[in-house]
Amino acid sequence: MKKIENEKLKVIPLGGLEQIGMNITAFEYGDSIIVVDCGLAFPEDDMLGVDLVIPDVSYLEENIDKVKGFFITHGHEDHIGALPYVLQKVNVPVYATKLTIGIIERKLEERNMMKSTRRKVVKYGQHINLGNFRVEFIKTNHSIQDAAALAIYSPVGTIIHTGDFKVDYTPVFGDAIDLQRFAEIGKKGVLAVMCDSTNAERPGFTASESTVGKAIDNIFNENKDHRIIIATFASNVDRVQQIIDAACKYERKVVVEGRSMVNIINTASELGYLNIPDNTLISIEELKNFPDERTVLITTGSQGESMAALSRMANGMHRKIQIQPGDTVVFSSHPIPGNEKAVGNVINELYMKGANVIFQDVHVSGHPCQEEIKLIYSLVNPKYAIPVHGEYKHLMAQAETVRALGYDSEHTFILHSGDVLEFDEEENAKINGRVHTGAIMVDGLGVGDVGNIVLRDRQRLAEDGIIIVVMTLDGGSGEVIAGPDIVSRGFVYVRGSEDLMDSAKAVLDDTVLRLAERNVSDWTRIKNEIKNSLSDFVWKETQRRPMILPIIMEV
């Protein structure tokens, strides 16, 4: 790592700020760029029909010769989900811990990208040299195994990126967070810490994952005569392990339902991160061979997703599992902000079918509360604080938390996605310019073909429907041979609104007659006149603005 005269270290978040999800940050020095994480976000309510959202990486494409590699902190979708899409444009090596690489490889296999993608499994404490950077992986705890913080060494100074983490002294699997290493790096001097802000509004400490095991054990003990169905995040391997441990203790067979859950459990057990005793797992077809009180289902759908297994069970659409009176259904998660209504709907459906629903005290967060944030800052003692991972209010909450440690506004940077934060040789920092960022929507197999205009059309169609006006013109004379006829969808129920449709037809007839009298033959003008006259009429009569689509055919 050679220092280049007058060269600055640039930190450029390309996503993940002012929102939960889509985490991706570029670090640039000289002719080298490394990228930390490459996540997706789930669509907002107004993104009708959109499956997921990935970051716009135009900046990386424009500087492809500089990009050296992706460093992934852990295997959650908001940190790895966009990789299969981004790697098609920015094909550089991916560095991550064992389980994280295993989950990424599942995604790459689905898209036949294994041969074209270089992958490197990294161990804790290992250093990777790429261009002008050296990156060290540090052991942390999170709600998925093999989470890591990154120490990013550059010629200007060291930046620690915590990834998503919490301080868990009694983890279910593996070792506790390596606080000693944080302190050792801190003693050598750290330029900045980029710290997880998701729980920054919460005082105190986040409870250990192992405390959930006691709650799960109590549920099994109190429901010995009922079938148990537990919904949790597919990626929470420790939670799954504790459910399996309880199932074995109470001599129950386990069924895993939901594609993402099956994939992660297979990957985790193959790599040794999940201990499943022989003859514990059974297929969904084998359920009928066992009494209900001898079975437990682990399923996806804890966030109320409409197509997830639990939602389909709740609304009676699951082909193989029906909710029965007496079933105990456990939500082992908190609703992600924005999902509260969907989760509430599923809970209501389950209650209506006679299930006993438990949705409190069976979850702990995987993110640090205020005292853990203070602990990391105190150990590392960075010059600058850069809150990341969260909505703006979460970033502000972390800034407020570390103010008690002496970080004033000059040493705390609340960044927006696209901001370029520069550090010079004297370790002075300032925001200097912006790069292009944005959200690219994925709909089915289409990536980026749904934009704001298409979304606006979808919203309009959803709100007020569509009216199609069809007419046929003579190719020679331009006279109207047939029509104009009206077809509507999602506007009004036609059979109950004959008078309205007849009046609309009369308006169109008058418009067409007026155009004929003025010898107007330009199709664009005819379409605009039809749109304007019909739109004015419909608004006056209904206070609605449906999409109006004139179609002219020529014979």
KESE-73752 format. One record per residue (C-alpha): residue number from 1; residue in one letter; chain; x, y negated, z negated. Coordinates in Angstrom, 3 decimals. Each point is the difference from the previous one (the first is absolute). Layout:
PT  num  residu  chaine        px        py        pz
PT  NUM       A       A         X         Y         Z
...
REM end
This chain:
PT  num  residu  chaine        px        py        pz
PT    1       M       A     0.000     0.000     0.000
PT    2       K       A     1.927    -2.970     1.293
PT    3       K       A    -1.079    -3.508    -0.891
PT    4       I       A    -0.635    -2.089     3.112
PT    5       E       A     0.719    -3.707    -0.325
PT    6       N       A    -3.159    -2.131    -0.327
PT    7       E       A    -2.196     3.090     0.506
PT    8       K       A    -3.126     0.297    -2.151
PT    9       L       A    -1.835     2.999    -1.443
PT   10       K       A    -3.620    -0.089     1.162
PT   11       V       A    -2.910     1.712    -1.745
PT   12       I       A    -3.026     0.183     2.311
PT   13       P       A    -3.242     1.638    -1.223
PT   14       L       A    -1.888     1.139     3.122
PT   15       G       A    -3.018     1.161    -2.022
PT   16       G       A    -1.152     1.015    -3.470
PT   17       L       A    -0.330    -3.477    -1.501
PT   18       E       A    -3.413    -1.525    -0.793
PT   19       Q       A    -1.497     3.487     0.370
PT   20       I       A     0.146     3.538    -1.372
PT   21       G       A     1.634     2.131     2.687
PT   22       M       A     1.999    -0.395     3.230
PT   23       N       A     3.292    -0.367    -1.873
PT   24       I       A     3.007    -0.682     2.242
PT   25       T       A     3.000    -2.300    -0.586
PT   26       A       A     3.031    -0.710     2.202
PT   27       F       A     3.429    -0.932    -1.378
PT   28       E       A     2.343    -1.685     2.477
PT   29       Y       A     3.658    -0.991    -0.121
PT   30       G       A     2.065    -0.706     3.110
PT   31       D       A    -0.690     2.672     2.609
PT   32       S       A    -1.674     2.395    -2.467
PT   33       I       A    -3.659     0.455    -0.987
PT   34       I       A    -1.261     2.681    -2.375
PT   35       V       A    -3.697     0.510    -0.715
PT   36       V       A    -1.543     1.068    -3.315
PT   37       D       A    -3.287     1.963     0.320
PT   38       C       A    -2.433     0.072     2.899
PT   39       G       A    -3.549     0.271    -1.329
PT   40       L       A    -3.541    -0.355     1.227
PT   41       A       A    -3.027    -1.741    -1.460
PT   42       F       A    -3.586     1.176     0.040
PT   43       P       A    -2.497    -2.122     1.939
PT   44       E       A    -2.021    -2.778    -1.601
PT   45       D       A    -3.798     0.261     0.008
PT   46       D       A    -0.255    -2.373     2.970
PT   47       M       A     2.371     2.110     2.154
PT   48       L       A    -2.827     2.040     1.470
PT   49       G       A     1.093     3.334     1.472
PT   50       V       A     3.691    -0.545    -0.800
PT   51       D       A     1.712     3.052    -1.533
PT   52       L       A     3.137    -1.594    -1.420
PT   53       V       A     2.231    -3.058     0.283
PT   54       I       A     3.745    -0.013     0.643
PT   55       P       A     2.505    -2.876    -0.094
PT   56       D       A     1.045    -1.927     3.093
PT   57       V       A     3.729     0.725     0.325
PT   58       S       A     0.682    -2.319     2.951
PT   59       Y       A     2.943    -1.464    -1.923
PT   60       L       A     1.644     3.422    -0.247
PT   61       E       A    -0.674     0.722     3.687
PT   62       E       A     1.548    -3.327     1.019
PT   63       N       A     3.090     0.820    -2.111
PT   64       I       A     0.103     3.735     0.695
PT   65       D       A     3.791    -0.016     0.502
PT   66       K       A     0.444    -1.168    -3.601
PT   67       V       A    -2.397     2.457    -1.681
PT   68       K       A     1.975     2.796    -1.709
PT   69       G       A    -2.611     2.020    -1.884
PT   70       F       A    -3.097     0.321    -2.190
PT   71       F       A     0.369     0.593    -3.748
PT   72       I       A    -3.197     1.397    -1.553
PT   73       T       A    -0.632    -0.339    -3.743
PT   74       H       A    -2.717     2.690    -0.332
PT   75       G       A    -2.626     1.997     1.867
PT   76       H       A    -3.199    -2.026    -0.367
PT   77       E       A    -1.918    -1.080     3.101
PT   78       D       A     0.495    -3.699    -0.734
PT   79       H       A     3.764     0.627     0.278
PT   80       I       A     0.309     2.695     2.712
PT   81       G       A    -3.301     0.006     1.916
PT   82       A       A     1.111    -2.241     2.879
PT   83       L       A     3.265     1.874     0.683
PT   84       P       A    -1.354     2.228     2.816
PT   85       Y       A    -1.238    -3.096     1.842
PT   86       V       A     2.985    -2.280    -0.678
PT   87       L       A     2.632     2.660     0.780
PT   88       Q       A    -1.328     0.186     3.555
PT   89       K       A     1.194    -3.589     0.471
PT   90       V       A     2.864    -0.180    -2.511
PT   91       N       A     1.624     3.440     0.115
PT   92       V       A     2.658    -0.079    -2.731
PT   93       P       A     0.881     2.493    -2.766
PT   94       V       A    -2.243     0.406    -3.063
PT   95       Y       A     1.582     0.395    -3.444
PT   96       A       A    -2.004     1.259    -2.990
PT   97       T       A    -0.045     2.513    -2.853
PT   98       K       A    -0.926     3.655     0.527
PT   99       L       A    -3.769    -0.017    -0.589
PT  100       T       A    -0.440    -3.325     1.805
PT  101       I       A     1.764     1.374     3.094
PT  102       G       A    -2.143     3.144    -0.261
PT  103       I       A    -3.218    -2.051     0.108
PT  104       I       A     1.341    -2.174     2.843
PT  105       E       A     0.881     3.140     1.975
PT  106       R       A    -3.611     1.215    -0.238
PT  107       K       A    -1.067    -3.229     1.687
PT  108       L       A     2.685     0.267     2.666
PT  109       E       A    -0.925     3.637     0.741
PT  110       E       A    -3.601    -1.031     0.712
PT  111       R       A     1.262    -2.387     2.700
PT  112       N       A     2.808     2.195     1.390
PT  113       M       A     2.620    -2.528    -1.148
PT  114       M       A     2.302     2.296    -1.987
PT  115       K       A     2.606     0.324     2.764
PT  116       S       A     0.067    -3.711     0.772
PT  117       T       A     0.286    -1.201    -3.626
PT  118       R       A     3.215     0.187    -2.018
PT  119       R       A    -0.637     0.708    -3.685
PT  120       K       A     2.375     0.076    -2.945
PT  121       V       A    -0.793     1.360    -3.478
PT  122       V       A     1.668    -2.178    -2.650
PT  123       K       A     0.695     0.931    -3.626
PT  124       Y       A    -0.170    -2.369    -2.947
PT  125       G       A     3.286    -1.788    -0.493
PT  126       Q       A     0.985     0.501     3.633
PT  127       H       A     1.195    -3.038     1.976
PT  128       I       A    -0.780    -0.471     3.704
PT  129       N       A     2.210    -2.366     2.019
PT  130       L       A    -1.759    -1.598     2.966
PT  131       G       A     1.499    -2.995     1.784
PT  132       N       A     0.547    -2.812    -2.494
PT  133       F       A    -2.064     1.718    -2.708
PT  134       R       A     0.447     2.748    -2.550
PT  135       V       A    -3.135     1.478    -1.577
PT  136       E       A    -0.236     2.048    -3.206
PT  137       F       A    -3.045     2.036    -1.051
PT  138       I       A    -0.928    -0.272    -3.707
PT  139       K       A    -2.348     2.417    -1.791
PT  140       T       A    -3.379    -1.493    -1.025
PT  141       N       A    -3.403     1.349    -1.065
PT  142       H       A    -3.237    -0.524     1.904
PT  143       S       A    -3.233     1.881     0.696
PT  144       I       A     1.867     2.091     2.579
PT  145       Q       A     3.252     1.894    -0.427
PT  146       D       A     3.369    -1.113     1.382
PT  147       A       A    -0.712    -3.739    -0.213
PT  148       A       A     3.086    -2.194     0.220
PT  149       A       A     1.121    -3.549    -0.533
PT  150       L       A     2.643    -1.302     2.381
PT  151       A       A     3.148    -1.940    -0.829
PT  152       I       A     0.847    -1.859     3.201
PT  153       Y       A     3.618    -1.137     0.008
PT  154       S       A     0.877    -2.777     2.464
PT  155       P       A     3.021    -2.320     0.445
PT  156       V       A    -2.021    -2.796    -1.678
PT  157       G       A    -1.208     1.994    -2.995
PT  158       T       A    -2.119     2.909    -1.263
PT  159       I       A    -3.781     0.123     0.280
PT  160       I       A    -1.992     2.601    -1.900
PT  161       H       A    -3.311     1.065     1.566
PT  162       T       A    -1.982     1.943    -2.606
PT  163       G       A    -2.483     1.611     2.386
PT  164       D       A    -3.172     1.073    -1.814
PT  165       F       A     1.009     1.154    -3.476
PT  166       K       A    -0.834     0.330    -3.644
PT  167       V       A     2.073     0.826    -3.071
PT  168       D       A    -1.035     3.527    -1.051
PT  169       Y       A     2.094     1.515    -2.791
PT  170       T       A    -1.953     3.296     0.105
PT  171       P       A    -0.650     0.754     3.684
PT  172       V       A    -1.812     3.186     0.976
PT  173       F       A     2.748     1.032     2.423
PT  174       G       A     3.665    -0.942     0.149
PT  175       D       A     1.883    -2.675    -1.855
PT  176       A       A    -0.983    -3.379    -1.402
PT  177       I       A     0.878    -3.209     1.851
PT  178       D       A     3.754    -0.643     0.064
PT  179       L       A    -0.003    -3.165    -2.120
PT  180       Q       A     3.717     0.488    -0.682
PT  181       R       A     0.822    -0.461     3.694
PT  182       F       A    -2.081    -3.176     0.175
PT  183       A       A     2.003    -1.366    -2.939
PT  184       E       A     3.346     1.021     1.530
PT  185       I       A    -0.805    -1.798     3.256
PT  186       G       A    -1.290    -2.975    -1.998
PT  187       K       A     3.340    -0.327    -1.806
PT  188       K       A     1.795    -0.397     3.326
PT  189       G       A    -2.320    -2.863     0.992
PT  190       V       A    -3.216     0.090     2.001
PT  191       L       A    -1.134    -2.691     2.399
PT  192       A       A    -3.738     0.750    -0.028
PT  193       V       A    -2.617     2.549    -1.026
PT  194       M       A    -2.992     0.760     2.206
PT  195       C       A    -2.405     1.513    -2.526
PT  196       D       A    -3.354     1.798     0.288
PT  197       S       A    -2.824    -2.395    -0.999
PT  198       T       A    -3.099     2.230     0.248
PT  199       N       A    -0.615     0.117    -3.771
PT  200       A       A     1.609    -3.344    -0.866
PT  201       E       A    -3.275    -1.329    -1.417
PT  202       R       A    -0.111     2.764    -2.643
PT  203       P       A     1.803    -0.480    -3.335
PT  204       G       A     1.899     2.771    -1.735
PT  205       F       A     1.329     3.249     1.454
PT  206       T       A    -1.507     2.472     2.480
PT  207       A       A    -0.852     3.309    -1.692
PT  208       S       A     1.974     3.137     0.874
PT  209       E       A    -1.395     2.349     2.643
PT  210       S       A     0.229     2.821    -2.544
PT  211       T       A    -2.813    -1.604    -2.056
PT  212       V       A    -2.424     0.842     2.818
PT  213       G       A     0.769     3.702    -0.538
PT  214       K       A    -1.578    -0.169    -3.468
PT  215       A       A    -3.159    -1.611     1.390
PT  216       I       A    -0.224     2.646     2.740
PT  217       D       A     0.485     2.788    -2.560
PT  218       N       A    -2.859    -1.436    -2.097
PT  219       I       A    -2.295    -0.050     3.045
PT  220       F       A     0.757     3.675     0.744
PT  221       N       A    -0.549     0.899    -3.662
PT  222       E       A    -3.353    -1.834    -0.189
PT  223       N       A    -1.336     1.357     3.318
PT  224       K       A     0.707     3.713    -0.287
PT  225       D       A    -3.403     0.907     1.457
PT  226       H       A     0.075    -2.339     3.004
PT  227       R       A     1.762    -0.261     3.326
PT  228       I       A     2.538    -2.859    -0.051
PT  229       I       A     0.717    -2.218     3.005
PT  230       I       A     2.861    -2.507    -0.355
PT  231       A       A     0.620    -2.781     2.522
PT  232       T       A     3.373    -1.707     0.021
PT  233       F       A     2.538    -1.510     2.393
PT  234       A       A     1.493     2.683     2.238
PT  235       S       A     3.491    -1.351    -0.629
PT  236       N       A    -0.186     0.157    -3.804
PT  237       V       A     1.896     3.279    -0.264
PT  238       D       A     0.453    -0.281    -3.787
PT  239       R       A    -3.760    -0.350    -0.463
PT  240       V       A    -0.584     3.086     2.157
PT  241       Q       A     2.602     1.905    -2.050
PT  242       Q       A    -1.806    -0.837    -3.244
PT  243       I       A    -3.337     1.113     1.451
PT  244       I       A     1.545     3.296     1.142
PT  245       D       A     1.591     0.496    -3.446
PT  246       A       A    -3.401    -0.500    -1.673
PT  247       A       A    -1.686     2.326     2.517
PT  248       C       A     2.525     2.746    -0.805
PT  249       K       A    -0.414    -0.518    -3.756
PT  250       Y       A    -3.784     0.360     0.267
PT  251       E       A     0.229     2.820     2.584
PT  252       R       A    -1.588    -1.828     2.911
PT  253       K       A     0.710     0.410     3.699
PT  254       V       A     0.905    -3.155     1.925
PT  255       V       A    -1.309    -1.128     3.384
PT  256       V       A     1.715    -2.915     1.759
PT  257       E       A    -2.326    -1.919     2.332
PT  258       G       A     0.792    -2.921     2.295
PT  259       R       A     2.570    -0.031     2.805
PT  260       S       A     2.409    -2.525    -1.554
PT  261       M       A    -0.160     1.836    -3.349
PT  262       V       A     0.809     3.353     1.640
PT  263       N       A     2.911    -1.518     1.955
PT  264       I       A     1.650    -1.680    -2.998
PT  265       I       A    -0.464     3.012    -2.299
PT  266       N       A     1.533     2.290     2.633
PT  267       T       A     2.955    -2.363     0.460
PT  268       A       A     0.531    -0.509    -3.746
PT  269       S       A    -0.178     3.712    -0.836
PT  270       E       A     2.300     0.957     2.893
PT  271       L       A     2.606    -2.500    -1.236
PT  272       G       A    -0.305     1.056    -3.647
PT  273       Y       A    -1.838    -3.046    -1.384
PT  274       L       A    -3.132     1.959    -0.886
PT  275       N       A    -0.137     3.236    -1.992
PT  276       I       A    -3.043     2.064     0.964
PT  277       P       A    -0.129     3.478    -1.615
PT  278       D       A    -0.855     2.910     2.287
PT  279       N       A    -3.709     0.777     0.514
PT  280       T       A    -1.046    -3.456    -1.231
PT  281       L       A    -0.999    -1.532     3.329
PT  282       I       A    -2.922     1.452     1.947
PT  283       S       A    -1.512    -1.073     3.311
PT  284       I       A    -3.322    -1.790     0.155
PT  285       E       A    -1.542     3.133     1.558
PT  286       E       A     0.964     2.022    -3.102
PT  287       L       A    -1.942    -2.291    -2.363
PT  288       K       A    -3.098     2.162     0.278
PT  289       N       A     1.936     2.941    -1.503
PT  290       F       A     0.419    -1.798    -3.335
PT  291       P       A    -2.514    -1.403    -2.499
PT  292       D       A    -0.149    -3.808    -0.126
PT  293       E       A     1.447    -0.189    -3.510
PT  294       R       A     3.137     1.783     1.231
PT  295       T       A     0.791    -2.537     2.758
PT  296       V       A     1.332    -3.533     0.373
PT  297       L       A     0.157    -2.078     3.173
PT  298       I       A     2.717    -2.618     0.595
PT  299       T       A    -1.231    -2.342     2.697
PT  300       T       A     0.553    -3.270     1.824
PT  301       G       A    -2.547    -2.817    -0.090
PT  302       S       A     0.733    -1.727    -3.313
PT  303       Q       A    -0.279    -3.378     1.808
PT  304       G       A    -3.458     0.662     1.456
PT  305       E       A     1.313     0.433     3.569
PT  306       S       A    -2.994     0.933     2.143
PT  307       M       A     1.651     2.944     1.773
PT  308       A       A     1.966     1.365    -2.977
PT  309       A       A    -0.992     3.352    -1.476
PT  310       L       A    -1.645    -1.281    -3.203
PT  311       S       A    -2.140    -2.552     1.856
PT  312       R       A    -1.241     2.732     2.337
PT  313       M       A    -0.825     2.194    -3.003
PT  314       A       A    -1.854    -2.862    -1.678
PT  315       N       A    -2.215    -0.777     3.002
PT  316       G       A    -0.597     3.665     0.859
PT  317       M       A     2.010     0.002     3.232
PT  318       H       A     2.768     2.401    -1.081
PT  319       R       A    -0.345     3.267     1.891
PT  320       K       A     1.305     2.299    -2.737
PT  321       I       A    -0.515    -1.679    -3.392
PT  322       Q       A    -3.258    -1.309    -1.449
PT  323       I       A    -0.161    -1.969    -3.259
PT  324       Q       A    -2.125     1.897    -2.526
PT  325       P       A    -1.626    -1.121    -3.248
PT  326       G       A     2.530     0.504    -2.793
PT  327       D       A     3.114    -0.562     2.119
PT  328       T       A     2.590    -2.179    -1.746
PT  329       V       A     1.541    -2.491     2.434
PT  330       V       A     3.090    -1.909    -1.159
PT  331       F       A     1.365    -3.158     1.646
PT  332       S       A     3.691     0.053    -0.901
PT  333       S       A     0.786    -3.436     1.424
PT  334       H       A    -1.008    -3.656    -0.216
PT  335       P       A    -1.738    -1.605     2.990
PT  336       I       A     2.422    -1.989     2.150
PT  337       P       A    -1.203    -3.643     0.141
PT  338       G       A    -2.743    -0.163     2.628
PT  339       N       A    -1.034     3.662    -0.370
PT  340       E       A    -2.134    -0.440    -3.131
PT  341       K       A    -3.332     0.056     1.851
PT  342       A       A     0.861     3.094     2.050
PT  343       V       A     1.102     1.858    -3.148
PT  344       G       A    -3.162    -1.114    -1.819
PT  345       N       A    -2.169     1.332     2.839
PT  346       V       A     1.662     3.428    -0.171
PT  347       I       A    -0.407     0.110    -3.809
PT  348       N       A    -3.715    -0.841     0.362
PT  349       E       A    -0.467     2.759     2.595
PT  350       L       A     1.724     2.515    -2.281
PT  351       Y       A    -2.201    -0.964    -2.965
PT  352       M       A    -3.119     0.369     2.181
PT  353       K       A     1.039     3.570     0.815
PT  354       G       A     0.240     0.811    -3.710
PT  355       A       A     3.770    -0.123    -0.420
PT  356       N       A     1.753    -1.194    -3.128
PT  357       V       A     2.420    -2.720     1.145
PT  358       I       A     3.125    -1.017    -1.956
PT  359       F       A     1.803    -3.087     1.278
PT  360       Q       A     1.675    -1.514    -3.057
PT  361       D       A     3.269     0.763    -1.796
PT  362       V       A     1.164     2.591     2.567
PT  363       H       A     2.503    -2.221     1.759
PT  364       V       A     3.098    -2.046    -0.670
PT  365       S       A     1.589    -2.428     2.408
PT  366       G       A     3.280     0.538     1.797
PT  367       H       A     0.980    -3.674    -0.187
PT  368       P       A     1.747    -2.068    -2.688
PT  369       C       A    -1.868    -2.231    -2.432
PT  370       Q       A     1.524    -3.226    -1.297
PT  371       E       A     2.342     1.518    -2.595
PT  372       E       A     1.525     2.404     2.523
PT  373       I       A     0.547    -2.867     2.440
PT  374       K       A     1.776    -1.912    -2.777
PT  375       L       A     2.068     3.092    -0.812
PT  376       I       A     1.325     0.349     3.553
PT  377       Y       A     0.802    -3.709     0.259
PT  378       S       A     1.754     0.082    -3.381
PT  379       L       A     2.139     2.996     0.987
PT  380       V       A     0.895    -1.322     3.447
PT  381       N       A     0.144    -3.716    -0.870
PT  382       P       A    -0.299    -1.246     3.600
PT  383       K       A     0.545    -3.605     1.034
PT  384       Y       A    -3.261    -0.109     1.956
PT  385       A       A    -3.430     1.616    -0.424
PT  386       I       A    -1.942     1.018     3.124
PT  387       P       A    -3.387     1.572    -0.881
PT  388       V       A    -1.214     2.457     2.691
PT  389       H       A    -2.714     2.617     0.544
PT  390       G       A    -3.315    -1.631    -0.734
PT  391       E       A    -2.577    -2.643     0.708
PT  392       Y       A     0.964    -3.619    -0.626
PT  393       K       A    -1.509     0.067    -3.494
PT  394       H       A     2.201     2.995    -0.885
PT  395       L       A     3.135    -1.762     1.265
PT  396       M       A    -0.911    -3.073    -2.048
PT  397       A       A    -0.612     2.183    -3.077
PT  398       Q       A     3.518     1.429     0.255
PT  399       A       A     1.469    -3.480     0.446
PT  400       E       A    -1.833    -1.029    -3.175
PT  401       T       A     1.238     3.123    -1.831
PT  402       V       A     3.686    -0.585     0.807
PT  403       R       A    -0.274    -3.698    -0.835
PT  404       A       A     0.221     1.108    -3.627
PT  405       L       A     3.419     1.453     0.868
PT  406       G       A     1.210    -3.349     1.300
PT  407       Y       A    -0.774     0.225     3.719
PT  408       D       A    -1.207    -3.441     1.056
PT  409       S       A    -1.545    -0.931     3.353
PT  410       E       A     3.436    -0.590     1.550
PT  411       H       A     1.011     3.581    -0.739
PT  412       T       A    -3.340     1.664     0.838
PT  413       F       A    -1.143     0.407     3.604
PT  414       I       A    -3.628     0.796     0.833
PT  415       L       A     0.359     0.967     3.650
PT  416       H       A    -2.562     0.366     2.777
PT  417       S       A     0.338     2.722     2.616
PT  418       G       A     2.282    -1.415     2.706
PT  419       D       A     1.940    -2.392    -2.233
PT  420       V       A     3.794     0.094     0.428
PT  421       L       A     1.716    -0.267    -3.381
PT  422       E       A     3.687    -0.828     0.454
PT  423       F       A     2.884     0.443    -2.465
PT  424       D       A     3.279    -1.740     0.821
PT  425       E       A     3.543     0.840    -1.126
PT  426       E       A    -0.438    -2.049    -3.186
PT  427       E       A    -3.156     2.009    -0.831
PT  428       N       A    -2.258    -2.975     0.631
PT  429       A       A    -3.440     1.004     1.227
PT  430       K       A    -2.631    -1.716     2.115
PT  431       I       A    -2.874     0.872     2.323
PT  432       N       A     1.118    -0.941     3.505
PT  433       G       A    -2.543     0.576     2.755
PT  434       R       A    -2.327     2.820     0.896
PT  435       V       A    -0.091     2.969     2.344
PT  436       H       A    -3.051     1.408     1.779
PT  437       T       A    -2.009     2.470    -2.072
PT  438       G       A    -3.513     1.320     0.195
PT  439       A       A    -2.288     2.992    -0.211
PT  440       I       A    -0.459     2.474     2.847
PT  441       M       A    -3.223     1.968    -0.148
PT  442       V       A    -0.135     3.713     0.768
PT  443       D       A    -3.333     1.309     1.272
PT  444       G       A    -0.015     3.651     1.018
PT  445       L       A     2.910     0.486     2.391
PT  446       G       A     0.144    -3.711     0.824
PT  447       V       A     2.771    -2.001    -1.660
PT  448       G       A    -0.348    -3.762     0.303
PT  449       D       A    -2.796     0.068     2.590
PT  450       V       A    -2.461    -1.286    -2.590
PT  451       G       A     0.684    -3.648    -0.797
PT  452       N       A    -1.863    -2.935    -1.508
PT  453       I       A    -2.191    -0.497     3.085
PT  454       V       A    -1.103     3.655     0.027
PT  455       L       A    -0.627    -0.122    -3.770
PT  456       R       A    -2.035    -3.170     0.404
PT  457       D       A    -2.117     1.717     2.654
PT  458       R       A    -0.494     3.026    -2.259
PT  459       Q       A    -1.054    -2.216    -2.904
PT  460       R       A    -2.453    -1.837     2.216
PT  461       L       A    -1.422     3.261     1.324
PT  462       A       A    -0.320     1.289    -3.561
PT  463       E       A    -1.704    -3.171    -1.241
PT  464       D       A    -2.449    -0.844     2.807
PT  465       G       A     0.179     2.712     2.662
PT  466       I       A     0.174    -0.395     3.770
PT  467       I       A    -2.352    -1.027     2.834
PT  468       I       A     0.878     1.174     3.506
PT  469       V       A    -1.576    -1.825     2.941
PT  470       V       A     0.048     1.986     3.254
PT  471       M       A    -0.859    -1.453     3.413
PT  472       T       A     0.635     0.905     3.640
PT  473       L       A     0.791    -2.520     2.748
PT  474       D       A    -0.150     0.344     3.767
PT  475       G       A     3.584    -0.075     1.310
PT  476       G       A    -0.887    -2.142     2.996
PT  477       S       A    -2.573    -2.499    -1.185
PT  478       G       A     0.780     0.023    -3.724
PT  479       E       A    -3.709     0.455    -0.794
PT  480       V       A    -1.065     1.943    -3.100
PT  481       I       A    -1.203     3.431     1.100
PT  482       A       A    -0.557     1.545    -3.448
PT  483       G       A    -0.080    -1.311    -3.540
PT  484       P       A     0.983    -1.717    -2.075
PT  485       D       A    -0.695     2.852    -2.425
PT  486       I       A     0.853     0.003    -3.709
PT  487       V       A     1.555     2.871    -1.966
PT  488       S       A     0.827    -0.533    -3.695
PT  489       R       A     1.775     2.025    -2.669
PT  490       G       A     0.253    -0.957    -3.675
PT  491       F       A    -1.932    -3.244     0.537
PT  492       V       A    -3.677     0.739    -0.663
PT  493       Y       A    -2.167     3.105     0.106
PT  494       V       A    -1.379    -0.461     3.510
PT  495       R       A    -3.302     1.832    -0.491
PT  496       G       A    -0.899    -2.290    -2.860
PT  497       S       A     1.103    -3.164     1.781
PT  498       E       A    -1.707     0.110     3.406
PT  499       D       A    -1.065    -3.664    -0.194
PT  500       L       A     3.559    -1.146    -0.708
PT  501       M       A     1.433     2.064     2.852
PT  502       D       A    -2.725    -1.172     2.411
PT  503       S       A     0.750    -3.627    -0.892
PT  504       A       A     3.733     0.636     0.453
PT  505       K       A    -0.737     1.531     3.432
PT  506       A       A    -2.022    -3.102     0.926
PT  507       V       A     2.919    -2.256    -1.021
PT  508       L       A     2.323     2.030     2.222
PT  509       D       A    -2.438    -0.118     2.933
PT  510       D       A    -0.213    -3.804    -0.311
PT  511       T       A     3.794    -0.262    -0.132
PT  512       V       A     0.496     2.195     3.072
PT  513       L       A    -2.708    -1.935     1.915
PT  514       R       A     1.641    -3.317    -0.909
PT  515       L       A     3.386     1.275     1.209
PT  516       A       A    -1.523     1.231     3.262
PT  517       E       A    -1.644    -3.380     0.642
PT  518       R       A     3.422    -1.667    -0.431
PT  519       N       A     1.624     2.632     2.296
PT  520       V       A     2.460     1.055    -2.697
PT  521       S       A     1.827     3.136     1.213
PT  522       D       A     3.161    -0.008    -2.148
PT  523       W       A    -0.210     3.069    -2.262
PT  524       T       A     1.937    -1.558    -2.852
PT  525       R       A    -2.363    -2.959    -0.111
PT  526       I       A    -3.069     2.269     0.222
PT  527       K       A     1.283     2.077    -2.935
PT  528       N       A     0.740    -3.093    -2.106
PT  529       E       A    -3.466    -1.487     0.659
PT  530       I       A    -1.660     3.300    -0.945
PT  531       K       A     2.111     0.252    -3.174
PT  532       N       A    -0.694    -3.581    -1.069
PT  533       S       A    -3.735     0.002     0.618
PT  534       L       A    -0.583     3.395    -1.619
PT  535       S       A     2.287    -0.809    -2.931
PT  536       D       A    -1.867    -3.256    -0.727
PT  537       F       A    -3.367     1.780     0.183
PT  538       V       A     1.044     2.919    -2.243
PT  539       W       A     1.514    -2.325    -2.609
PT  540       K       A    -3.128    -2.147    -0.091
PT  541       E       A    -2.255     3.034    -0.393
PT  542       T       A     2.082     2.250    -2.311
PT  543       Q       A     2.929    -2.043    -1.442
PT  544       R       A     2.318     2.717     1.344
PT  545       R       A     2.862    -0.101     2.453
PT  546       P       A     0.275     3.399     1.704
PT  547       M       A     2.678     0.577     2.606
PT  548       I       A    -1.530    -0.672     3.429
PT  549       L       A     1.506     1.918     2.908
PT  550       P       A    -1.316    -0.825     3.506
PT  551       I       A     0.666     2.682     2.639
PT  552       I       A    -0.480    -0.908     3.680
PT  553       M       A    -0.009     2.661     2.719
PT  554       E       A     0.174    -0.680     3.715
PT  555       V       A    -1.641     2.058     2.754
REM end
